[in-house]
Amino acid sequence: MLTTRYVTGAPNWIDLGTPDIDGASAFYGGLFGWRFQPGGPETGGYGLFQLDGRTVAGGMQTTEEQGPPSWTVYFQTPDADATAKAAEQAHGAVWMQPTDVLDLGRMAILADKAGVPFGLWQPRANKGLDVVQEPGSLCWLELYTTDVPAAAGFYNATLGMETFALDFYGGTYTTFSPAGAGEDAMFGGVVDKSDDPAEAEGPAYWLAYFEVTDTDATVAKAQELGGTVRMPATDLPDVGRIAKLTDPYGARFAVIKSAPAQPGND
């Protein structure tokens, strides 16, 4: 499961690039109760989304040249430069070279073999998100891609991630965990996007799930605030009730009211 006890290969940050940070702040504020705290001039417009004073995400206004509106997930590394080189050796790409972010950490933006962007965060003063797993915060990730084995191999070679195959209602669901952490530390899954009607036509990408207390109410609120429903609220037995949405500017995300933990699975 996701935790704020960050280790190498675990997701430790997420941020939103949007053409309208004020509009996006209003949307996510109305949906999750977030408040956007803009940074100073030295941050280049980057700010923090906070929930009850705790950071749940970052965000900034971006241009069309910087790419479409989207959420980007960052993974922890002790050495962003070495990880960027490993990604290139694994046939990925470096979209933004490793660079220091004040005294907060060192970051880079990479792409995997399928062209899916993701970030690296080498923490210094900023250790990562303050909260995960709670309502209004990040709780799961899914990589939608065109080749599950190739993706598993890339993230293993680049960040040491390990995969586990879970039996899932007549099929197999492949999960990611940090190196050596075991199956209980899984933080996300990897899915062939052709197997999901909601994802088959779009590009490969990392999808962020946010925990909610009521999936149906969240979907209705998202529509009221100008968002779009990509997949209506759906029950997944023993997992929870999920829905896939886009914000008013096109950034894709998902919400879930997780099922209670089963006895013996804590």
N, C-alpha and C positions, 0 to 999 in steps of 0.2 A: 504494500500500500504506500501511497505518497506520505512523506513525512518531512518535517523541517530539520531533521537530523541528516543534513545533506552529505552525500558521499560522491565520489567520482562516478560519473555516468548517470546520476539521478537528475531529474528536472529540478532546477532551483530558482527559476525566474520565468516570467511570461510577460509579454508586452503587446500593446495594440498600436498598429500604425493606421491612421485614419485621416481622411481629408478635412475633417471637422472635429477637432478635439472638444470644442464646447458642446456640439450636438451629441457626440459620443458620450461625453460625461453625463449629459442629461439622460440619455438612454440607459446607461448602465447604473446610474444613480437611481433611476426609477425602478429598474429591474432588480438590482441586488442591494441597493442601499449604499453604494459606493460614493465616496467624495473624492474629487480630483484635486490633488495638491500640486500646482505647477512648481517646477524648479526655478532657480534663479537664472540670470543671463548666462552663467557658465555652463548650464545644462543644454543649451540650444533648444529650449522649449520642451524638453523631456520632463515629465512629472510622474507622480505616483497616485494610483487609485488605492484608497484606504477604506477599510470597513471597521468602524469603532476604533479608529486610531492605529490600526494595524495594516501594513501594506499587503495587498492581494495581487497587485499587477503594476506594471508601468504603462506609459502611453505617451504618444506624441503625434503632432500633426505632420503628415507626410504629403509629398507631391506625387503626381501620377508617374513621374520618372523614377520614383523610389519603389514602385510596385503597387499592386492593388491593395485595398484595405484588407488587413489580415491580423490575426494573432500569431505571434512567434514564440516558440518555446525555446528555452535555454537550458543546457545541461552543464553540470558542474565538471570542471577540469582543474587539476593542479597546475597545468601548464598549457595555456591556450595556444602558444606558438607550436609546441610539439604536437598537440591534437590537430591543429590545422594541417600540419605536414602529413600526419597519419591519414587524414581525410583525403588529401590529394593522392596519396599512395594507394588508397582504397578506391580510386576512380571517382571521388567526389570533387567538389570545387570550393574554392575560397572566394566568397562574394565580397566580404569586407575583412581586410587583414586585421590580425590582432592589434588592439589599441587600448591604451589605458583610459579609464573613465575616472578622471580626478583621482582621489585616493580610494575610490569605492571598489575597484576591481579592474579586470582586464577582459575585454570581450572580443568576439569575432562572429561573423555571420558566414555560415557554410551552406553547401547544398549536398545532399546525398546523391547516389548514383542515378536516382530517378528525377533529380532536379528539385527535390523538396528542400526548401530553406529551413534552417534551424540555427540556433545561436549557441555559443559557448560563453560561460561565465566563470572566470577565475576569481573567486571572492577575495576581497581584502576587507575594507571597512563594512561593505554591504555583503552580508553572508547569504542573502537570498530572501525569498518571500517570508513574511512573518507568520502566515497562517495558511494551511491547506486542509482539505477534508471537511471543513466546517461549512455550513450554509453560506453561500456567497463567495466561496473560494474554490480554487482549482482542486479537483479531486481525481482526475483520470485523464489519460491521453490515448488517442488512437492515431496510428499512422496508416493512412490509406495510400496504397502504392500499387504498382503493376507487377511486382515480383517479390513475394514474401521472403523466400530464401535469400535472395540477393540483398534485400534490406537488412535482414538479420545478420548476414555476413558483414555488411558495411558498418553497422553500428557496433558490432563486436570488435572489428578491427580498429575503429576510430576511438570508441569510448569504453570498450570492454564490456558492453552490455551483453547479458545472457538471455536466451529465450527459453520458454517452457511451453509445451503444447498441452492445453487443457481440453478434456472432453467437454463438448458443449452442445447438448441436444442434437445428437446425430452427426455432429461435425467436430472440427478442431479449431480452437481459438488460440493463437500464438501470443504470448505475453512477453514483455520486456522487464528485466530486473537489472540493477547494478551488479557489476562483477562480484562474484563470491557471496552475494547477499541472500541467495536462495529464492525459491518461488514465493515465499511470504512477502518479499519486498517488491513484488511486481507493481509497477506504476502505470502501465499502459499496455496496449495491444497493437498488433500489426495485422492489417486486413487487406486482402486483394480487393481493390475498389470495384472490380467487375462483379463481385459477389453481393454488392449493396446497391439497390436501385437509386438510393439518394446520392450516391457518390460516383456511379459508373461514368457519367458524362463529364465530370469535372476533372481538374488536374489533381495529381497526387499531392497530399499535404498532411500536416499534423493537425488533428482536431482536439481542441481543449474542451473538457467537460467541467462544468461548475456545479457544485452541490446546491440543491434547493430543498425547501421544505414541502413544496407542492408543485409538481411538474405542470399540471394543467393550469393552475393559476398563473404560473410563470409564463407559460405559452400565451395565455390570454393577455397578460400585461405587456409582453413583448410586442404583440400585434397592436395593442393600443398605443404603444410608444413609437410605432413605425417600423418595427422589425418584421421579418418574414419567416414563415414556418417552412422548413425544408423537409422535415419528417415529423408528423404529429406525435403527440404523447403516446408511447407504446410501452407495454409491460414486457420486461425480460425476466422470466422466473429466476428467483434467487439472486438477481442482479439489481433490479430496481425499475423505475419508470423513467424513460428517457425521451428526449425530443431534440431535434436538430434545428437550429435557427440561424438567421443572419441578422446583424444589426442594420440600422437604416442605410448604412454606407456600404454594405456588402461583406463585412467580415463574418466568417463562419465560426460558429461555436455550438456547443451542446450543453444541455442541462440534464441532471439526474437527481431524483430522490432515491437514494440507495436503499436497497432492501436491508432489513436488520441482519446483523451477522448471525450465521447459523451456529448452533452449539458445536464446539470443537473446531470452528474456523476462525477463532479470534486470533 
